[in-house]
């Protein structure tokens, strides 16, 4: 009897989900695929593998789709697995880690298709106000080794150093079902994607549970598969909106305001540089929405941000 069910959320994933599911089947892992109204045959591609498929008629977002899948699973462990991730080593070591006292979740090592560790993405610490401000102001790109970014992205950690971790990516993360239930699963207000896994790990750790990094468990990961399906305007608005929601939920009001202010300043800078570079007003449309999100976050907190990021325009 299988102990783990993989929850695979698809959106325009027909070109990658087959390899993901084939690896699950080879490893003896049950899988439930939740498709968020894909138009490319993702649900049909998954159904060829005789796994359970839940086909949503609309894009309910990643967090909601994961919760749907988990509600249908009855196993001891839940494996969050992106459709562009392919398990290489099996998950026995992750299951063993989660059986240790006090451990609620375990993450493996994510590598690219050339076998290189996805440093800075595979595992991270929880973002501080400084790390988020540096991110939205572009400082992390210009000075990636700055202390805030070094700490945030675990750039000071060896890829094979197993042990406690704060926030692994939700692309390859095993969670005990009882601990999943104890914190209420994923927050569906993060819509449609981004920061929902950070928020989940934050609540898991704050409830007194540990998360382990197990680098001997490996999966290849293409990365940014579903996000690349979004247009530039939507991608910017939704990413910043989820970042602001996380800050509003988990940072003190004063530092949340600093992050929102940094988003606004960074948005103005990108707007001006974009207009100069493209000689068009398109950047104004894109970053005008981002600046609006930041100002609403300053005035209304997480409630105002949640309302805005669900707007289609």
Buried (B, 14 or more C-beta within 10 A) or exposed (E): EEBBBBBBBBBBBBBBBBBBBEBBBEBEBBBBBBBBBBEBBBBEBBBEBEBBBBBBEEBBBBBBBBBBBBEEBEBBBBBBBBBBBBBBBBBBBBBBBBEEEEBBBBBBBBBEEEEEBBBBBBBBBBBBBBBBBBBBBEBBEEEEEBEBBBBBBBBEBEBEEBEEBBBBBBBBBBBBBEBBEBBEBBBBBBBBBBBBBBBBBBBBBEEEBBBBBBBEBBBBBBBEBBBEBBEEBBBBBBBBBBBBBBBBBBBEEEBBBBBBBBBBBBBBBBBEEBBEEEEEEEBBEBBBBBBBBBBBBBEBBBEBBBEBBEEEE
